[in-house]
Amino acid sequence: MTGTSSTGMTRRALLGAFAATAVAAAPTYSKAAGFLRGGGDIRRIKMYSGRTGERIDMIYWIEGKYIKDAVKEVNYFMRDWRTDGVKSMDLRTVDIMAAAHNLLDVNEPYMLLSGYRSPKTNAMLRSRSRGVAKNSLHMKGQAADLRLGSRSVNQMARAAIACHGGGVGRYSGSNFVHMDCGVVRSWGG
């Protein structure tokens, strides 16, 4: 079988057109639950930490319900590794991360650079960099800084922006993207 339809369009071209339409028509976050279910009624998150050596690859949501034990593991994984402080992550951020990962069509896990940050860690980082907000959403468990080796900062940011779920920051010089569930906005280059 050649994969070409009677109209001459390949399966790959058809899927590409569908994906482009899906991204362009992505709903606002208030309707994102339906959008995120678009690939099925399962949400999965794949990450690793270069700091701790830990990896996570798990389904954390099935058919409209978060899986309590999986969410606990995600919270622990996204802890402040400097203080070992754990905070319940805002699952809207995890949903944005998972949706953006799906849009990027990669199997590679995110490298988590920063999830939850304790006030102490945030103050230390702020003293070293102007790019760290005094009232960072990281301290509320509402943000993550992520990297993918197989995708550029711009590709990752475009996927996260297409989710219309919160803030997206491009940090090209440091090769990562910030994703949060705060006000919809974007910055950086």
C-alpha positions in Angstrom: 0.0 0.0 0.0 1.4 3.4 -1.0 -0.4 5.6 1.5 -1.7 7.9 -1.2 -5.4 8.6 -1.3 -7.4 8.9 -4.5 -6.9 12.7 -4.3 -3.1 12.2 -4.5 -2.5 13.4 -0.9 -0.2 11.3 1.2 -1.2 10.2 4.6 1.6 12.3 6.1 0.5 15.4 4.3 -3.1 14.9 5.4 -1.9 14.4 9.0 0.2 17.5 8.7 -2.7 19.6 7.5 -4.9 18.3 10.2 -2.2 19.1 12.9 -1.8 22.6 11.5 -5.6 23.1 11.6 -5.8 21.8 15.2 -3.1 24.2 16.4 -4.6 27.2 14.6 -8.0 26.3 16.0 -6.8 25.5 19.5 -9.4 26.8 22.0 -8.8 29.0 25.0 -7.8 27.3 28.2 -11.3 27.4 29.5 -12.1 24.7 26.9 -8.6 23.1 27.0 -9.8 20.0 28.8 -11.6 19.0 25.5 -8.6 20.0 23.5 -6.1 18.1 25.6 -8.4 15.0 25.3 -8.1 15.4 21.5 -5.4 12.7 21.3 -7.3 10.4 23.6 -8.7 10.4 27.1 -5.2 10.0 28.6 -2.7 12.6 29.7 1.0 11.6 30.0 4.1 13.5 31.2 7.6 12.5 30.4 10.5 14.3 32.1 14.0 13.7 33.5 16.1 15.8 35.8 19.8 16.4 35.1 20.3 17.5 38.7 18.9 14.4 40.5 19.1 11.8 37.7 15.5 11.0 38.2 13.1 10.1 35.4 9.3 10.1 35.2 7.1 8.8 32.4 3.5 8.4 33.6 -0.1 8.7 32.8 -1.5 11.1 35.3 -5.0 11.7 34.0 -7.5 9.2 32.5 -11.0 9.9 31.2 -11.5 13.2 33.1 -9.9 12.3 36.3 -6.4 12.9 37.8 -4.8 9.8 39.2 -3.9 10.8 42.8 -0.8 8.6 43.2 0.5 9.8 39.8 0.0 13.4 40.8 1.9 12.8 44.0 4.8 11.5 42.0 4.7 14.4 39.7 4.7 16.8 42.6 7.7 15.0 44.2 9.6 14.9 40.9 9.0 18.7 40.3 10.2 19.5 43.9 12.9 22.1 44.7 15.9 19.8 44.5 18.0 22.4 46.4 15.9 22.2 49.5 14.0 19.0 48.8 10.8 21.1 49.3 7.7 19.6 47.7 4.6 21.6 46.7 1.4 20.5 45.0 1.9 21.6 41.4 -0.9 23.4 39.8 -2.1 20.7 37.4 -3.0 23.3 34.8 0.7 23.8 34.3 1.3 20.1 33.9 -1.6 19.9 31.4 0.0 22.7 29.4 3.3 20.9 29.4 1.7 17.6 28.3 -0.3 19.3 25.6 2.7 21.2 24.2 4.7 18.0 24.3 2.0 16.2 22.2 1.9 19.1 19.7 5.7 18.7 19.3 5.2 15.1 18.3 8.4 13.9 20.1 9.1 10.8 22.2 12.0 12.5 24.0 11.2 13.5 27.6 11.4 17.1 28.8 14.5 18.0 30.8 13.1 19.7 33.9 15.3 22.6 34.9 13.0 24.1 37.5 9.5 23.3 38.8 8.6 24.3 42.3 11.1 26.8 43.9 11.1 27.5 47.6 11.2 31.2 48.5 14.8 30.7 49.7 15.9 29.2 46.3 14.0 31.9 44.4 15.8 34.6 46.4 19.2 33.0 45.8 18.5 32.7 42.0 17.2 36.3 41.9 20.4 37.5 43.5 22.3 35.9 40.6 20.0 36.8 37.7 17.8 39.7 36.7 15.6 37.2 34.8 14.1 35.7 38.1 10.9 37.3 39.2 10.5 38.4 42.9 7.1 36.8 43.1 7.8 34.0 40.7 5.0 31.5 39.8 7.6 28.8 40.5 7.1 29.5 44.2 3.4 28.7 43.9 4.0 25.5 42.0 2.5 27.1 38.8 5.5 27.1 36.5 8.2 25.0 34.9 11.4 25.6 33.0 11.9 22.9 30.3 14.3 21.9 27.5 14.2 19.4 24.7 17.3 18.4 22.8 15.4 17.6 19.6 13.4 20.9 19.4 14.4 24.5 19.5 13.3 27.0 22.0 11.1 28.6 19.4 9.4 25.3 18.4 8.7 24.6 22.1 7.4 28.1 22.7 5.1 28.0 19.7 3.6 24.7 20.9 3.0 26.1 24.4 1.6 29.3 23.1 -0.9 27.3 20.9 -2.3 25.9 24.1 -3.5 29.3 25.2 -3.1 28.3 28.8 -0.7 30.7 30.4 2.7 32.4 30.2 5.4 31.2 27.9 8.9 32.6 28.1 11.6 32.0 25.5 15.1 31.9 27.0 17.2 31.2 23.9 20.5 32.1 25.5 20.0 29.5 28.1 18.1 27.1 25.8 14.9 26.6 27.8 11.2 27.5 27.7 9.2 28.7 30.8 5.6 27.5 30.9 3.1 28.6 33.5 -0.7 28.6 34.1 -0.8 32.3 34.9 -2.1 35.1 32.7 -1.8 34.3 28.9 1.3 36.2 27.7 4.7 35.5 26.1 8.1 37.1 26.2 11.7 36.6 25.3 13.5 35.7 22.2 
